[in-house]
């Protein structure tokens, strides 16, 4: 359940009378990079989304013990990347409440919305771990998945329970960017 103190703009959008197509782009953004932008903007254009909400997570439950840049620094990086883009918005709704898991956040949105359609935006690289997300088989009850093709990660090549179940979900192929946050972190470490 999300605690009080959310952004009034987002709640107005959630409860608005007009049906909107909202893309949800969650991640640790550790750090945010051009590949994230290409994925979010490519899917926004391909699906005619009214907005994309970037949802940085304080801690990825699947990456406990991993090296994380402080949350405030990651949020600032996302905000800087988005600037004042009219279709992309930083949202802290997921981080402000008891939404440690995507399923909790989507249930919250479902309870708030009037007539919005939600689309979970992701690169195909998440397919290798999606079946480990809490409640992953129930996610599609609350949103549609749309994927952006990432180098080396396709629905056909990723043999996981999630890729088998979501095989019929759309994959947008756009400019393929090999960047990954893991690679950026590895390359930024001093040689010891």
C-alpha positions as CSV (number, residue, x, y, z in Angstrom):
1,X,0.0,0.0,0.0
2,X,1.3,3.4,-0.9
3,X,1.5,5.9,2.0
4,X,0.3,9.5,1.9
5,X,2.5,12.2,0.4
6,X,2.3,11.2,-3.3
7,X,2.6,13.6,-6.1
8,X,-0.8,15.3,-6.6
9,X,-0.2,15.5,-10.4
10,X,0.1,11.7,-10.6
11,X,-3.0,11.1,-8.5
12,X,-4.9,13.6,-10.7
13,X,-3.8,11.6,-13.8
14,X,-4.8,8.4,-12.1
15,X,-8.2,9.6,-11.2
16,X,-8.9,11.7,-14.3
17,X,-12.0,11.4,-16.4
18,X,-10.0,10.9,-19.6
19,X,-8.6,7.5,-20.5
20,X,-4.9,7.7,-20.8
21,X,-2.2,5.3,-21.9
22,X,0.5,5.4,-19.3
23,X,3.8,3.6,-19.7
24,X,5.5,2.4,-16.4
25,X,9.2,2.1,-16.7
26,X,10.7,0.8,-13.4
27,X,14.2,0.0,-12.5
28,X,17.2,0.7,-10.3
29,X,18.7,3.1,-12.9
30,X,22.1,2.3,-11.4
31,X,23.0,4.4,-13.3
32,X,20.5,5.7,-15.9
33,X,22.0,5.6,-19.4
34,X,21.1,6.1,-23.1
35,X,19.8,2.6,-23.5
36,X,17.1,3.3,-20.9
37,X,16.1,6.4,-22.8
38,X,15.9,4.5,-26.2
39,X,13.8,1.8,-24.6
40,X,11.3,4.2,-22.9
41,X,11.0,6.6,-25.8
42,X,10.9,3.9,-28.5
43,X,8.1,2.2,-26.7
44,X,6.2,5.5,-26.0
45,X,6.2,6.3,-29.7
46,X,5.4,2.8,-30.8
47,X,2.4,2.5,-28.5
48,X,1.2,6.1,-28.6
49,X,1.5,6.5,-24.9
50,X,0.4,9.8,-23.3
51,X,3.2,9.6,-20.7
52,X,6.0,7.4,-19.4
53,X,6.5,7.4,-15.7
54,X,10.1,6.5,-14.7
55,X,9.9,4.6,-11.4
56,X,13.3,4.3,-9.7
57,X,13.4,1.7,-7.0
58,X,15.3,2.2,-3.8
59,X,16.4,-1.4,-3.7
60,X,15.9,-4.3,-6.2
61,X,14.9,-7.3,-4.0
62,X,16.6,-9.5,-6.5
63,X,19.9,-7.6,-6.2
64,X,20.4,-7.6,-2.4
65,X,24.0,-7.2,-1.7
66,X,24.7,-5.6,-5.0
67,X,26.6,-2.4,-5.3
68,X,24.0,0.4,-5.3
69,X,24.6,4.1,-5.8
70,X,22.6,6.1,-3.2
71,X,18.9,6.4,-4.1
72,X,18.9,10.2,-4.1
73,X,21.8,10.2,-6.6
74,X,20.0,7.8,-8.9
75,X,16.8,9.8,-8.7
76,X,18.8,13.0,-9.6
77,X,20.4,11.2,-12.6
78,X,16.9,10.2,-13.9
79,X,15.6,13.7,-13.4
80,X,18.6,15.2,-15.2
81,X,18.2,12.8,-18.1
82,X,14.5,13.6,-18.4
83,X,14.8,17.3,-18.0
84,X,11.5,18.9,-19.0
85,X,10.4,16.4,-21.6
86,X,6.6,16.7,-22.0
87,X,6.0,12.9,-22.3
88,X,8.4,11.5,-19.7
89,X,8.1,12.1,-15.9
90,X,10.0,11.0,-12.9
91,X,7.6,9.3,-10.4
92,X,8.4,8.5,-6.9
93,X,5.0,6.8,-6.2
94,X,6.6,3.4,-6.1
95,X,9.4,4.5,-3.7
96,X,7.2,6.5,-1.4
97,X,5.1,3.6,0.0
98,X,5.1,0.0,0.9
99,X,5.7,-1.1,-2.7
100,X,8.8,-3.2,-2.5
101,X,7.5,-5.3,-5.3
102,X,6.0,-4.4,-8.7
103,X,2.9,-6.5,-8.0
104,X,2.1,-4.3,-4.9
105,X,2.5,-1.1,-7.0
106,X,0.3,-2.3,-9.8
107,X,-2.4,-3.3,-7.3
108,X,-2.2,0.2,-5.9
109,X,-2.6,1.7,-9.3
110,X,-5.5,-0.6,-10.1
111,X,-7.3,0.7,-6.9
112,X,-6.7,4.3,-7.9
113,X,-7.4,4.5,-11.6
114,X,-10.6,5.5,-13.2
115,X,-10.1,4.5,-16.8
116,X,-6.3,4.5,-17.5
117,X,-4.5,1.8,-19.4
118,X,-1.1,0.8,-18.0
119,X,1.8,-0.7,-20.0
120,X,4.9,-2.1,-18.2
121,X,7.8,-1.1,-20.4
122,X,10.9,-3.2,-20.3
123,X,13.9,-4.4,-22.3
124,X,13.9,-8.0,-23.3
125,X,16.9,-8.5,-20.9
126,X,14.5,-8.7,-17.9
127,X,13.0,-11.9,-19.3
128,X,15.8,-13.9,-17.7
129,X,14.7,-12.8,-14.2
130,X,11.0,-11.9,-14.5
131,X,9.9,-15.3,-13.3
132,X,11.6,-14.5,-10.0
133,X,9.5,-11.4,-9.4
134,X,7.0,-11.8,-6.6
135,X,3.6,-12.5,-8.1
136,X,4.9,-12.3,-11.6
137,X,2.1,-14.5,-13.1
138,X,-0.5,-11.9,-11.8
139,X,1.2,-8.8,-13.3
140,X,-0.6,-9.1,-16.6
141,X,-3.9,-8.7,-14.8
142,X,-3.0,-5.1,-14.1
143,X,-1.0,-4.0,-17.1
144,X,0.1,-5.1,-20.6
145,X,3.8,-5.8,-21.1
146,X,5.6,-4.3,-24.0
147,X,9.3,-5.1,-24.6
148,X,12.1,-3.3,-26.4
149,X,14.6,-5.6,-28.0
150,X,18.0,-5.7,-26.3
151,X,21.1,-7.1,-27.9
152,X,21.4,-10.8,-27.1
153,X,18.0,-11.0,-25.4
154,X,15.0,-12.1,-27.5
155,X,11.8,-13.9,-26.5
156,X,12.9,-16.9,-28.7
157,X,16.4,-17.1,-27.2
158,X,15.5,-16.6,-23.6
159,X,14.1,-20.0,-22.4
160,X,12.6,-19.0,-19.0
161,X,9.0,-19.4,-17.7
162,X,8.4,-15.7,-18.3
163,X,9.5,-15.7,-21.9
164,X,7.4,-18.8,-22.6
165,X,4.3,-17.2,-21.0
166,X,4.8,-13.8,-22.6
167,X,5.9,-15.0,-26.0
168,X,2.8,-13.3,-27.5
169,X,3.6,-10.0,-26.0
170,X,4.8,-7.3,-28.5
171,X,8.5,-6.6,-28.9
172,X,9.6,-3.3,-30.5
173,X,12.8,-3.5,-32.4
174,X,14.5,-0.1,-32.5
175,X,18.0,1.2,-32.3
176,X,19.9,-1.4,-30.4
177,X,22.1,-0.1,-27.7
178,X,24.5,-2.5,-26.1
179,X,24.9,-0.3,-22.9
180,X,24.0,-1.8,-19.6
181,X,24.2,-0.3,-16.1
182,X,26.3,-3.3,-15.0
183,X,28.8,-2.6,-17.7
184,X,29.0,1.1,-16.9
185,X,29.6,0.3,-13.2
186,X,32.3,-2.2,-14.1
187,X,34.1,0.3,-16.4
188,X,33.9,3.1,-13.8
189,X,35.6,1.1,-11.1
190,X,39.3,2.0,-10.5
191,X,41.8,-0.7,-11.4
192,X,43.2,-2.2,-8.3
